[in-house]
Every structure is written in C-alpha cells, then in structure tokens.
C-alpha cells in the first residue's frame, strides 16, 4: 500500500535510549475519535517467533466489517534485532509489523494490535507506537495485564471496568465472553477508550478474542 511513516526513527537503540524515545513519541498520541466516517476494513496484528526467537514473524489479517470475513492478509519475517524486555515490546516487534503492512494493497480503517496501547508504564504500548508511526487508528488488546489495578469484572458479555494506574484511567478490563478471562483493552492512537471497547466487542464473534486477533494469530503462528 506504499506505507508512509509519519515519524520514522532508528531501531538500533540501547534500552535506555528506547525508553527515552517512548517518552518523546508519547506526546504524539491522540486518544480521541478520528476514525473514518465508515469503517469497512478492520485489521488484526499479531507477532510470533521462529528459529528459537531469531526470526520475528508478523502477520496482519484484514477483515471486512461488519461481516468479519478475511479479505486480505500478509506475513513478514525479519531477523529479531531487539531483546525481550518488558515495556519495550514494540522495539522488538514493530519493524516486522511495518514490513507486513507494506504488503497490504489497501490500508485498514482500524487496527487491533495483540498487546497494550495506553495501558503501559510510559503510556506508549505497541498499539500507540504503531499508531503514531503510521497514523492509523489503533487499539491495544492484551490477553494479560501489564500494569494497573481494577475491580472484578461481571461475568457477562460486554461488561467492563476501568483499569487504573497511579490515579489515571489507562484502559478497560472487558469481558467478551462469559466464563472466560477478560481482555485488557486500551486506546492506541486516534481513538477514545469507550470507542476502543465498543470496537473490540463489534469485532468479537462468540470467542474470547476478537476475530481480528484470531485470524492474525493463526497466520503469525502458522
């Protein structure tokens, strides 16, 4: 699709440099609704690893909305160049995600990323990072909690409670299916938290994970 990076930066950084860069990129994050008037293409992004972690395999699955049918997909593999460090996941995974996005013919209207968005120690999880670089609207959909505290989530589809960190509402803990563990949803870029929660539910089709994530995970681990 001729992907344009709006705020490109080097990737060969030491951890301290990466954390400092997160602080600068954070100033570009917009947690307001700037979605297209009509959302027709929703994407899921997931990343896996091959050759004992030496190769990063990123997958993007684009589904039609509201049908949630797979209409386009791409996989990209790159040598893994950044170590596994909690809180710096995006520096390990985003280069391969960008390479996968380059292979897509038409950009998605919204991207659901397997990982955190604003619910991050420096408020720049992988969904925020990807969104700021590409200017695509993004949502972080984490299977586990990275930071914060929350009250219990009622066991019914659509129920959610705020996720708090140092007195700030950074995300939502959302039940997409009764009897399963909730998901940790946070805005990434160009979307508000209430809209992020609503879109994760719209993209869910009876399973715990949204269909976007399920399709991307199948490609990333296949």
HELIX and SHEET records of a PDB file:
HELIX    1   1 UNK A   15  UNK A   26  1                                  12    
HELIX    2   2 UNK A   89  UNK A  102  1                                  14    
HELIX    3   3 UNK A  126  UNK A  134  1                                   9    
HELIX    4   4 UNK A  193  UNK A  202  1                                  10    
HELIX    5   5 UNK A  211  UNK A  221  1                                  11    
SHEET    1   A 8 UNK A  70  UNK A  79  0                                        
SHEET    2   A 8 UNK A  55  UNK A  64 -1                                        
SHEET    3   A 8 UNK A  41  UNK A  50 -1                                        
SHEET    4   A 8 UNK A 110  UNK A 114  1                                        
SHEET    5   A 8 UNK A 138  UNK A 142  1                                        
SHEET    6   A 8 UNK A 183  UNK A 189 -1                                        
SHEET    7   A 8 UNK A 168  UNK A 174 -1                                        
SHEET    8   A 8 UNK A 160  UNK A 165 -1                                        
END                                                                             
